[in-house]
């Protein structure tokens, strides 16, 4: 069994109020809080795998590729020649026909 000594009056008051609102004893509340804190601390310390710290400066690459007309010509949306306004009008008409 452990005994806690709280020298901060405000902290003690907050703990007592929290225990009353939950409907538990102060000892039960402190036990749950400490158990949860210790389990989280252990979970963060011991992962089932190793995570290496990488230096981003070793893997950084500036993308500096010139864009030419061939990139735009390959895009299928520019091949059909339909105007945007006409295409939007067709979409609205099709949407209204589905709702009817």
Secondary structure, 3 states (H helix, E strand, C coil): CCCCCCCCHHHHHHHHHHHHHHCCCHHHHHHHHHHHHHHHHHHHHCCCCCCCCCCHHHHCCCCCCCCCHHHHHCCHHHCCCCCHHHHHHHHHHHHHHHHC
